[in-house]
């Protein structure tokens, strides 16, 4: 698939100059500090439903799923193992370093040169799926889905990733989340209802 047929125009539509305040907000969203209350909420809700065994199971499952997602995303970014399947895939430059784009908003260039696949997308999607499985509450599933979408969008706003990078990262996150759920189920044991 040629990314220029849809990827560049979609990126240019989603990336815009939002001013210093929005630049700061998107950088914060893309970071980890502002999400600490959410992570604590996840741990509390898992503890309420599953007790301490569930918390341990979640930490192991999420650690494994996110670690694997991050590791694989890094391999894809730097070595391009899918180059035979997707000619544009290997070592694809981040939008902030790509030529042929017009009026790119680049709040920060403190990033590596390559961006496919998005490790942020892979890890947040993986975390979202495993935690939604463990908590099993509709309102939380909606909340964590919105959080994942906002974090993924922040990467486009910051010119760190093209939409294709985000989609590939999300797909990777789904795969690693499946493994995380299997690990969670193996450790947590029988479901405890509230």
N, CA, C and O of each residue as an XYZ file, in Angstrom:
776
protein
N       0.840     -1.175      0.000
C       0.000      0.000      0.000
C       0.887      1.240      0.000
O       1.843      1.324      0.770
N       0.578      2.176     -0.840
C       1.340      3.417     -0.902
C       0.746      4.404      0.094
O      -0.395      4.841     -0.056
N       1.528      4.752      1.113
C       0.999      5.611      2.171
C       0.617      6.998      1.667
O      -0.199      7.671      2.297
N       1.179      7.436      0.561
C       0.880      8.788      0.085
C      -0.531      8.904     -0.457
O      -1.038     10.019     -0.579
N      -1.191      7.791     -0.792
C      -2.547      7.882     -1.310
C      -3.550      8.285     -0.246
O      -4.572      8.894     -0.561
N      -3.280      7.958      0.998
C      -4.210      8.344      2.063
C      -3.516      8.832      3.321
O      -4.082      9.630      4.068
N      -2.309      8.371      3.567
C      -1.636      8.631      4.838
C      -1.178     10.088      4.976
O      -1.436     10.729      5.995
N      -0.511     10.594      3.965
C      -0.045     11.982      4.021
C      -1.212     12.966      4.122
O      -1.193     13.830      4.999
N      -2.233     12.867      3.252
C      -3.342     13.825      3.354
C      -4.078     13.741      4.695
O      -4.473     14.765      5.254
N      -4.261     12.529      5.205
C      -4.929     12.400      6.495
C      -4.078     12.993      7.609
O      -4.597     13.670      8.496
N      -2.775     12.741      7.567
C      -1.890     13.351      8.551
C      -1.990     14.871      8.495
O      -2.124     15.523      9.531
N      -1.926     15.440      7.287
C      -1.979     16.897      7.139
C      -3.309     17.465      7.618
O      -3.358     18.603      8.086
N      -4.392     16.691      7.509
C      -5.691     17.151      7.996
C      -5.759     17.130      9.522
O      -6.438     17.961     10.124
N      -5.059     16.186     10.149
C      -5.126     16.024     11.604
C      -4.058     16.818     12.359
O      -4.219     17.099     13.546
N      -2.978     17.176     11.683
C      -1.890     17.927     12.311
C      -2.069     19.400     11.975
O      -2.160     19.766     10.803
N      -2.119     20.243     12.993
C      -2.327     21.674     12.760
C      -1.639     22.472     13.863
O      -1.262     21.924     14.898
N      -1.482     23.755     13.631
C      -0.880     24.661     14.623
C      -1.944     25.041     15.638
O      -2.865     25.794     15.323
N      -1.823     24.525     16.850
C      -2.821     24.774     17.877
C      -2.399     25.788     18.922
O      -3.164     26.096     19.837
N      -1.194     26.308     18.794
C      -0.716     27.268     19.772
C       0.036     26.609     20.911
O       0.049     25.385     21.049
N       0.664     27.450     21.725
C       1.535     26.954     22.798
C       0.782     26.108     23.820
O       1.306     25.104     24.301
N      -0.449     26.508     24.156
C      -1.209     25.767     25.175
C      -1.577     24.361     24.687
O      -1.441     23.392     25.434
N      -2.041     24.247     23.443
C      -2.390     22.931     22.918
C      -1.139     22.083     22.698
O      -1.167     20.870     22.902
N      -0.047     22.716     22.286
C       1.221     21.988     22.162
C       1.621     21.379     23.503
O       2.016     20.215     23.571
N       1.516     22.171     24.565
C       1.854     21.689     25.903
C       0.908     20.566     26.330
O       1.353     19.547     26.859
N      -0.399     20.750     26.099
C      -1.388     19.747     26.492
C      -1.151     18.423     25.768
O      -1.202     17.361     26.388
N      -0.894     18.480     24.468
C      -0.670     17.248     23.710
C       0.631     16.565     24.143
O       0.715     15.337     24.144
N       1.633     17.350     24.507
C       2.868     16.757     25.026
C       2.613     16.060     26.356
O       3.153     14.984     26.614
N       1.782     16.680     27.205
C       1.436     16.074     28.495
C       0.614     14.803     28.288
O       0.838     13.800     28.967
N      -0.331     14.842     27.358
C      -1.152     13.665     27.060
C      -0.283     12.524     26.564
O      -0.523     11.361     26.887
N       0.716     12.861     25.785
C       1.607     11.859     25.214
C       2.575     11.292     26.255
O       3.187     10.248     26.031
N       2.711     11.970     27.375
C       3.605     11.515     28.437
C       2.920     10.537     29.378
O       1.868      9.989     29.045
N       3.504     10.314     30.548
C       2.934      9.352     31.496
C       2.440      9.989     32.789
O       1.556      9.439     33.445
N       2.990     11.131     33.166
C       2.707     11.701     34.489
C       1.225     12.005     34.669
O       0.663     11.708     35.723
N       0.584     12.589     33.667
C      -0.826     12.971     33.845
C      -1.755     11.771     33.954
O      -2.896     11.908     34.393
N      -1.274     10.592     33.557
C      -2.118      9.399     33.583
C      -1.948      8.580     34.863
O      -2.581      7.534     35.007
N      -1.111      9.033     35.789
C      -0.903      8.298     37.039
C      -2.216      8.079     37.797
O      -2.434      6.973     38.293
N      -3.111      9.087     37.913
C      -4.396      8.818     38.587
C      -5.204      7.703     37.906
O      -5.862      6.915     38.585
N      -5.158      7.636     36.584
C      -5.868      6.568     35.874
C      -5.255      5.212     36.206
O      -5.979      4.246     36.444
N      -3.935      5.136     36.224
C      -3.269      3.875     36.554
C      -3.621      3.431     37.978
O      -3.833      2.245     38.228
N      -3.680      4.379     38.897
C      -4.059      4.054     40.275
C      -5.515      3.590     40.344
O      -5.841      2.675     41.101
N      -6.389      4.219     39.557
C      -7.789      3.796     39.490
C      -7.888      2.356     38.975
O      -8.659      1.553     39.501
N      -7.105      2.042     37.951
C      -7.106      0.683     37.409
C      -6.705     -0.325     38.489
O      -7.361     -1.350     38.668
N      -5.629     -0.022     39.199
C      -5.176     -0.930     40.257
C      -6.233     -1.085     41.353
O      -6.477     -2.191     41.833
N      -6.860      0.034     41.747
C      -7.895     -0.025     42.781
C      -9.073     -0.875     42.324
O      -9.564     -1.714     43.080
N      -9.528     -0.664     41.094
C     -10.693     -1.408     40.611
C     -10.385     -2.898     40.448
O     -11.239     -3.745     40.713
N      -9.194     -3.206     40.021
C      -8.808     -4.618     39.918
C      -8.721     -5.229     41.315
O      -9.137     -6.371     41.514
N      -8.192     -4.491     42.274
C      -8.130     -4.972     43.655
C      -9.537     -5.237     44.204
O      -9.771     -6.249     44.865
N     -10.476     -4.311     43.923
C     -11.854     -4.479     44.402
C     -12.505     -5.724     43.819
O     -13.258     -6.418     44.503
N     -12.216     -6.001     42.565
C     -12.864     -7.130     41.886
C     -12.143     -8.450     42.124
O     -12.786     -9.489     42.274
N     -10.825     -8.419     42.161
C     -10.045     -9.656     42.153
C      -9.183     -9.852     43.406
O      -8.591    -10.920     43.560
N      -9.091     -8.893     44.281
C      -8.213     -8.885     45.458
C      -6.755     -8.712     45.017
O      -6.484     -8.390     43.860
N      -5.833     -8.926     45.938
C      -4.417     -8.696     45.645
C      -3.870     -9.641     44.586
O      -2.948     -9.297     43.846
N      -4.437    -10.816     44.522
C      -4.003    -11.761     43.484
C      -4.270    -11.195     42.091
O      -3.466    -11.369     41.176
N      -5.396    -10.525     41.944
C      -5.720     -9.881     40.673
C      -4.777     -8.737     40.344
O      -4.401     -8.541     39.188
N      -4.398     -7.986     41.365
C      -3.459     -6.881     41.143
C      -2.111     -7.431     40.670
O      -1.512     -6.909     39.730
N      -1.651     -8.476     41.325
C      -0.386     -9.098     40.897
C      -0.523     -9.640     39.480
O       0.372     -9.462     38.654
N      -1.641    -10.300     39.200
C      -1.882    -10.842     37.857
C      -1.895     -9.727     36.818
O      -1.333     -9.879     35.733
N      -2.534     -8.611     37.148
C      -2.591     -7.485     36.215
C      -1.200     -6.908     35.969
O      -0.829     -6.638     34.827
N      -0.438     -6.721     37.036
C       0.903     -6.156     36.879
C       1.794     -7.059     36.020
O       2.550     -6.573     35.180
N       1.702     -8.353     36.232
C       2.502     -9.282     35.424
C       2.011     -9.273     33.977
O       2.814     -9.186     33.048
N       0.701     -9.362     33.788
C       0.126     -9.420     32.446
C       0.399     -8.137     31.666
O       0.805     -8.184     30.505
N       0.175     -6.998     32.305
C       0.401     -5.715     31.633
C       1.892     -5.507     31.385
O       2.281     -5.021     30.323
N       2.721     -5.866     32.349
C       4.160     -5.738     32.152
C       4.644     -6.555     30.965
O       5.453     -6.084     30.165
N       4.146     -7.775     30.853
C       4.523     -8.631     29.736
C       3.988     -8.085     28.411
O       4.729     -7.980     27.433
N       2.691     -7.736     28.385
C       2.065     -7.259     27.146
C       2.690     -5.945     26.673
O       3.001     -5.798     25.491
N       2.875     -4.991     27.586
C       3.444     -3.701     27.202
C       4.919     -3.824     26.851
O       5.395     -3.190     25.910
N       5.643     -4.643     27.613
C       7.059     -4.846     27.303
C       7.247     -5.449     25.930
O       8.120     -5.021     25.174
N       6.432     -6.447     25.599
C       6.512     -7.078     24.289
C       6.098     -6.109     23.179
O       6.735     -6.057     22.127
N       5.034     -5.344     23.416
C       4.576     -4.364     22.421
C       5.661     -3.320     22.152
O       5.932     -2.981     21.000
N       6.269     -2.821     23.208
C       7.319     -1.812     23.059
C       8.548     -2.382     22.351
O       9.137     -1.730     21.488
N       8.924     -3.598     22.723
C      10.075     -4.254     22.108
C       9.850     -4.472     20.605
O      10.715     -4.149     19.791
N       8.703     -5.013     20.251
C       8.409     -5.272     18.838
C       8.298     -3.975     18.041
O       8.768     -3.902     16.905
N       7.674     -2.948     18.632
C       7.583     -1.658     17.943
C       8.974     -1.103     17.677
O       9.226     -0.554     16.604
N       9.872     -1.238     18.633
C      11.250     -0.780     18.444
C      11.969     -1.541     17.347
O      12.718     -0.958     16.564
N      11.739     -2.850     17.291
C      12.354     -3.657     16.232
C      11.840     -3.201     14.868
O      12.621     -3.024     13.933
N      10.535     -3.013     14.758
C       9.958     -2.571     13.486
C      10.487     -1.200     13.078
O      10.766     -0.960     11.904
N      10.623     -0.307     14.048
C      11.087      1.054     13.744
C      12.488      1.063     13.159
O      12.777      1.820     12.232
N      13.345      0.229     13.696
C      14.757      0.353     13.344
C      15.280     -0.648     12.332
O      16.306     -0.404     11.696
N      14.584     -1.784     12.170
C      15.121     -2.757     11.230
C      14.203     -3.054     10.060
O      14.635     -3.615      9.053
N      12.946     -2.684     10.186
C      12.023     -2.893      9.086
C      11.858     -4.339      8.657
O      12.064     -4.642      7.481
N      11.489     -5.264      9.572
C      11.385     -6.665      9.184
C      10.248     -6.963      8.209
O      10.200     -8.053      7.637
N       9.344     -6.026      8.012
C       8.239     -6.270      7.092
C       8.494     -5.698      5.701
O       7.556     -5.529      4.923
N       9.751     -5.401      5.381
C      10.062     -4.721      4.128
C       9.634     -5.510      2.894
O       9.363     -4.909      1.855
N       9.566     -6.843      2.978
C       9.134     -7.625      1.824
C       7.624     -7.521      1.601
O       7.154     -7.619      0.467
N       6.868     -7.323      2.680
C       5.420     -7.211      2.557
C       4.969     -5.784      2.264
O       4.055     -5.562      1.469
N       5.611     -4.833      2.906
C       5.241     -3.420      2.755
C       6.480     -2.620      2.384
O       7.281     -2.300      3.262
N       6.660     -2.289      1.120
C       7.886     -1.600      0.693
C       8.133     -0.275      1.403
O       9.288      0.106      1.592
N       7.088      0.433      1.799
C       7.257      1.722      2.470
C       7.468      1.575      3.968
O       7.695      2.565      4.664
N       7.394      0.346      4.470
C       7.406      0.120      5.912
C       8.769      0.296      6.580
O       8.825      0.918      7.641
N       9.859     -0.210      6.031
C      11.092     -0.225      6.818
C      11.629      1.162      7.146
O      11.718      2.039      6.287
N      11.979      1.328      8.401
C      12.653      2.548      8.853
C      12.008      3.805      8.284
O      12.689      4.673      7.738
N      10.706      3.891      8.416
C       9.967      5.040      7.897
C      10.185      6.254      8.797
O      10.032      6.169     10.016
N      10.538      7.359      8.200
C      10.780      8.575      8.968
C       9.502      9.072      9.631
O       8.400      8.905      9.109
N       9.681      9.684     10.791
C       8.556     10.353     11.438
C       8.121     11.527     10.561
O       8.920     12.038      9.776
N       6.861     11.962     10.686
C       6.407     13.106      9.892
C       7.281     14.350     10.072
O       7.488     15.109      9.124
N       7.791     14.555     11.283
C       8.603     15.747     11.548
C       9.902     15.751     10.750
O      10.524     16.800     10.583
N      10.315     14.588     10.257
C      11.542     14.492      9.466
C      11.273     14.165      7.997
O      12.212     14.028      7.212
N      10.012     14.041      7.624
C       9.644     13.640      6.267
C       9.549     14.840      5.334
O       9.132     15.928      5.728
N       9.944     14.612      4.104
C       9.796     15.640      3.075
C       8.454     15.447      2.380
O       7.861     14.371      2.453
N       7.983     16.478      1.715
C       6.753     16.379      0.954
C       5.506     16.710      1.739
O       4.398     16.580      1.219
N       5.660     17.138      2.986
C       4.510     17.554      3.788
C       4.486     19.070      3.856
O       5.533     19.716      3.899
N       3.288     19.634      3.866
C       3.191     21.091      3.933
C       2.662     21.528      5.295
O       1.757     20.905      5.850
N       3.227     22.593      5.818
C       2.759     23.218      7.067
C       2.601     22.233      8.219
O       1.531     22.146      8.821
N       3.645     21.505      8.521
C       3.595     20.548      9.628
C       3.856     21.275     10.936
O       4.832     22.014     11.065
N       2.965     21.057     11.913
C       3.170     21.589     13.254
C       4.107     20.642     13.988
O       3.775     19.473     14.187
N       5.267     21.129     14.389
C       6.267     20.299     15.077
C       6.605     20.955     16.414
O       7.543     21.748     16.493
N       5.837     20.628     17.484
C       6.105     21.231     18.789
C       7.458     20.853     19.381
O       8.043     21.632     20.134
N       7.966     19.654     19.046
C       9.233     19.189     19.618
C       9.897     18.237     18.643
O       9.230     17.421     18.006
N      11.211     18.343     18.528
C      11.941     17.406     17.668
C      12.813     16.468     18.487
O      13.745     15.859     17.962
N      12.513     16.352     19.761
C      13.297     15.514     20.662
C      12.812     14.058     20.587
O      12.378     13.477     21.581
N      12.899     13.494     19.385
C      12.437     12.129     19.149
C      13.402     11.444     18.192
O      14.173     12.102     17.494
N      13.351     10.122     18.166
C      14.126      9.384     17.177
C      13.626      9.688     15.776
O      12.524     10.211     15.614
N      14.414      9.370     14.769
C      14.053      9.705     13.388
C      12.950      8.825     12.816
O      12.246      9.247     11.900
N      12.784      7.607     13.337
C      11.866      6.657     12.725
C      10.652      6.407     13.601
O      10.738      6.424     14.828
N       9.497      6.168     12.938
C       8.269      6.091     13.712
C       7.339      4.931     13.440
O       6.267      4.868     14.041
N       7.695      4.014     12.568
C       6.781      2.910     12.282
C       7.312      1.644     12.948
O       8.429      1.225     12.643
N       6.566      1.035     13.827
C       5.213      1.310     14.242
C       5.214      2.135     15.523
O       6.234      2.246     16.204
N       4.048      2.717     15.844
C       3.959      3.549     17.033
C       3.957      2.705     18.305
O       3.042      1.915     18.538
N       4.989      2.883     19.117
C       5.046      2.177     20.404
C       3.999      2.730     21.360
O       3.444      1.983     22.165
N       3.719      4.035     21.281
C       2.666      4.609     22.126
C       1.331      3.933     21.833
O       0.620      3.531     22.754
N       0.990      3.807     20.550
C      -0.278      3.171     20.176
C      -0.301      1.714     20.617
O      -1.305      1.235     21.143
N       0.805      1.014     20.404
C       0.860     -0.405     20.774
C       0.666     -0.594     22.272
O      -0.096     -1.464     22.696
N       1.345      0.210     23.070
C       1.274      0.014     24.517
C      -0.051      0.480     25.111
O      -0.589     -0.182     25.998
N      -0.592      1.609     24.639
C      -1.856      2.077     25.228
C      -3.015      1.185     24.812
O      -3.929      0.960     25.606
N      -2.998      0.676     23.595
C      -4.062     -0.242     23.180
C      -3.957     -1.540     23.976
O      -4.973     -2.085     24.408
N      -2.756     -2.029     24.169
C      -2.558     -3.244     24.952
C      -3.029     -3.043     26.389
O      -3.750     -3.882     26.930
N      -2.629     -1.944     27.004
C      -3.066     -1.638     28.374
C      -4.580     -1.511     28.443
O      -5.204     -2.023     29.373
N      -5.169     -0.842     27.478
C      -6.617     -0.630     27.468
C      -7.376     -1.946     27.442
O      -8.327     -2.140     28.200
N      -6.956     -2.839     26.576
C      -7.674     -4.106     26.418
C      -7.514     -4.995     27.657
O      -8.492     -5.566     28.138
N      -6.305     -5.111     28.167
C      -6.082     -5.968     29.346
C      -6.807     -5.403     30.560
O      -7.447     -6.153     31.297
N      -6.716     -4.091     30.783
C      -7.377     -3.518     31.959
C      -8.902     -3.558     31.813
O      -9.601     -3.792     32.799
N      -9.429     -3.334     30.610
C     -10.879     -3.429     30.402
C     -11.365     -4.854     30.655
O     -12.444     -5.061     31.210
N     -10.568     -5.826     30.247
C     -10.919     -7.221     30.516
C     -10.957     -7.484     32.025
O     -11.901     -8.096     32.526
N      -9.951     -7.031     32.734
C      -9.867     -7.306     34.171
C     -10.947     -6.577     34.963
O     -11.483     -7.128     35.925
N     -11.269     -5.363     34.576
C     -12.244     -4.558     35.327
C     -13.669     -4.902     34.916
O     -14.558     -4.972     35.764
N     -13.888     -5.113     33.657
C     -15.165     -5.579     33.115
C     -16.348     -4.701     33.529
O     -17.364     -5.190     34.023
N     -16.189     -3.401     33.314
C     -17.266     -2.428     33.539
C     -17.403     -1.587     32.280
O     -16.414     -1.084     31.747
N     -18.631     -1.439     31.810
C     -18.868     -0.729     30.555
C     -18.336      0.700     30.594
O     -17.696      1.147     29.642
N     -18.593      1.417     31.680
C     -18.144      2.814     31.755
C     -16.625      2.899     31.690
O     -16.075      3.819     31.085
N     -15.942      1.929     32.320
C     -14.482      1.956     32.281
C     -13.980      1.628     30.883
O     -13.015      2.234     30.417
N     -14.613      0.687     30.216
C     -14.207      0.353     28.846
C     -14.317      1.567     27.937
O     -13.436      1.808     27.112
N     -15.392      2.331     28.083
C     -15.534      3.569     27.295
C     -14.447      4.578     27.659
O     -13.837      5.186     26.780
N     -14.211      4.751     28.953
C     -13.200      5.703     29.414
C     -11.818      5.354     28.859
O     -11.136      6.221     28.312
N     -11.405      4.110     28.994
C     -10.064      3.725     28.565
C      -9.945      3.763     27.041
O      -8.859      4.002     26.512
N     -11.047      3.529     26.333
C     -11.036      3.647     24.873
C     -10.819      5.093     24.454
O     -10.037      5.368     23.544
N     -11.511      6.021     25.116
C     -11.331      7.449     24.817
C      -9.902      7.872     25.129
O      -9.287      8.603     24.352
N      -9.370      7.417     26.259
C      -7.981      7.737     26.621
C      -7.025      7.238     25.539
O      -6.119      7.965     25.133
N      -7.218      6.012     25.075
C      -6.343      5.450     24.045
C      -6.417      6.261     22.754
O      -5.391      6.519     22.124
N      -7.615      6.662     22.361
C      -7.780      7.458     21.137
C      -7.099      8.812     21.276
O      -6.427      9.273     20.353
N      -7.273      9.447     22.433
C      -6.663     10.769     22.656
C      -5.131     10.665     22.643
O      -4.456     11.510     22.056
N      -4.590      9.635     23.285
C      -3.133      9.458     23.289
C      -2.628      9.200     21.874
O      -1.619      9.769     21.459
N      -3.323      8.350     21.141
C      -2.909      8.078     19.754
C      -2.970      9.340     18.906
O      -2.065      9.601     18.113
N      -4.033     10.124     19.069
C      -4.127     11.365     18.304
C      -3.004     12.336     18.676
O      -2.483     13.040     17.811
N      -2.630     12.376     19.950
C      -1.561     13.295     20.366
C      -0.274     13.026     19.608
O       0.502     13.948     19.357
N      -0.040     11.775     19.241
C       1.170     11.425     18.500
C       1.140     11.989     17.073
O       2.179     12.345     16.518
N      -0.049     12.064     16.496
C      -0.193     12.685     15.172
C      -0.042     14.194     15.304
O       0.651     14.824     14.506
N      -0.693     14.774     16.313
C      -0.598     16.221     16.529
C       0.850     16.653     16.722
O       1.262     17.696     16.214
N       1.620     15.856     17.453
C       3.020     16.187     17.742
C       3.960     15.862     16.574
O       5.172     16.044     16.684
N       3.403     15.384     15.461
C       4.166     15.027     14.247
C       5.140     13.884     14.498
O       6.188     13.797     13.859
N       4.786     13.013     15.431
C       5.628     11.843     15.729
C       5.259     10.649     14.856
O       6.105      9.802     14.571
N       3.992     10.578     14.429
C       3.536      9.418     13.673
C       2.518      9.798     12.613
O       1.744     10.743     12.769
N       2.542      9.033     11.531
C       1.489      9.078     10.533
C       0.336      8.198     11.019
O       0.546      7.332     11.868
N      -0.876      8.402     10.497
C      -1.995      7.532     10.889
C      -1.710      6.041     10.683
O      -2.127      5.216     11.495
N      -1.008      5.693      9.607
C      -0.669      4.285      9.356
C       0.197      3.732     10.493
O       0.033      2.578     10.889
N       1.105      4.539     11.014
C       1.951      4.104     12.137
C       1.093      3.788     13.363
O       1.344      2.821     14.082
N       0.079      4.620     13.586
C      -0.831      4.441     14.715
C      -1.640      3.154     14.543
O      -1.782      2.372     15.483
N      -2.167      2.941     13.340
C      -2.972      1.740     13.087
C      -2.146      0.464     13.245
O      -2.618     -0.517     13.819
N      -0.918      0.480     12.738
C      -0.043     -0.689     12.896
C       0.299     -0.910     14.371
O       0.352     -2.048     14.836
N       0.530      0.174     15.099
C       0.795      0.056     16.533
C      -0.408     -0.497     17.278
O      -0.260     -1.341     18.162
N      -1.609     -0.020     16.922
C      -2.828     -0.527     17.567
C      -3.007     -2.016     17.295
O      -3.392     -2.770     18.188
N      -2.729     -2.441     16.064
C      -2.831     -3.865     15.727
C      -1.847     -4.681     16.564
O      -2.189     -5.753     17.062
N      -0.641     -4.176     16.713
C       0.352     -4.844     17.549
C      -0.129     -4.906     19.000
O       0.053     -5.918     19.678
N      -0.746     -3.812     19.473
C      -1.291     -3.776     20.833
C      -2.382     -4.804     21.062
O      -2.468     -5.387     22.143
N      -3.216     -5.032     20.057
C      -4.270     -6.046     20.168
C      -3.649     -7.435     20.318
O      -4.099     -8.246     21.128
N      -2.627     -7.691     19.537
C      -1.964     -9.000     19.600
C      -1.319     -9.231     20.961
O      -1.488    -10.294     21.558
N      -0.580     -8.239     21.452
C       0.088     -8.424     22.751
C      -0.915     -8.435     23.897
O      -0.676     -9.083     24.916
N      -2.039     -7.725     23.747
C      -3.082     -7.748     24.782
C      -3.687     -9.136     24.911
O      -4.038     -9.563     26.011
N      -3.811     -9.836     23.799
C      -4.341    -11.199     23.837
C      -3.462    -12.082     24.716
O      -3.962    -12.861     25.527
N      -2.166    -11.955     24.549
C      -1.231    -12.688     25.402
C      -1.372    -12.239     26.856
O      -1.363    -13.064     27.770
N      -1.503    -10.925     27.066
C      -1.668    -10.396     28.423
C      -2.907    -10.935     29.115
O      -2.871    -11.243     30.307
N      -4.002    -11.053     28.377
C      -5.241    -11.585     28.957
C      -5.063    -13.051     29.352
O      -5.532    -13.474     30.409
N      -4.393    -13.812     28.513
C      -4.149    -15.220     28.845
C      -3.318    -15.346     30.118
O      -3.587    -16.208     30.955
N      -2.317    -14.495     30.264
C      -1.478    -14.508     31.467
C      -2.298    -14.077     32.676
O      -2.200    -14.688     33.741
N      -3.101    -13.035     32.522
C      -3.945    -12.562     33.621
C      -4.869    -13.676     34.103
O      -4.976    -13.927     35.304
N      -5.531    -14.338     33.165
C      -6.463    -15.413     33.534
C      -5.742    -16.560     34.235
O      -6.277    -17.149     35.174
N      -4.550    -16.873     33.790
C      -3.802    -17.974     34.397
C      -3.402    -17.661     35.839
O      -3.384    -18.553     36.687
N      -3.084    -16.405     36.114
C      -2.629    -16.038     37.466
C      -3.792    -15.684     38.390
O      -3.796    -16.080     39.556
N      -4.784    -14.937     37.878
C      -5.861    -14.424     38.730
C      -6.816    -15.518     39.180
O      -7.384    -15.431     40.269
N      -7.001    -16.532     38.373
C      -7.918    -17.595     38.747
C      -9.359    -17.217     38.484
O      -9.656    -16.489     37.537
N     -10.258    -17.715     39.326
C     -11.697    -17.530     39.122
C     -12.104    -16.077     39.355
O     -11.602    -15.413     40.262
N     -13.013    -15.605     38.527
C     -13.512    -14.221     38.601
C     -14.243    -13.997     39.914
O     -15.060    -14.815     40.338
N     -13.927    -12.853     40.561
C     -14.626    -12.471     41.781
C     -15.541    -11.291     41.455
O     -15.064    -10.238     41.031
N     -16.822    -11.453     41.643
C     -17.780    -10.379     41.363
C     -17.805     -9.388     42.523
O     -17.491     -9.735     43.661
N     -18.185     -8.150     42.212
C     -18.239     -7.108     43.254
C     -19.342     -7.399     44.224
O     -19.547     -6.640     45.171
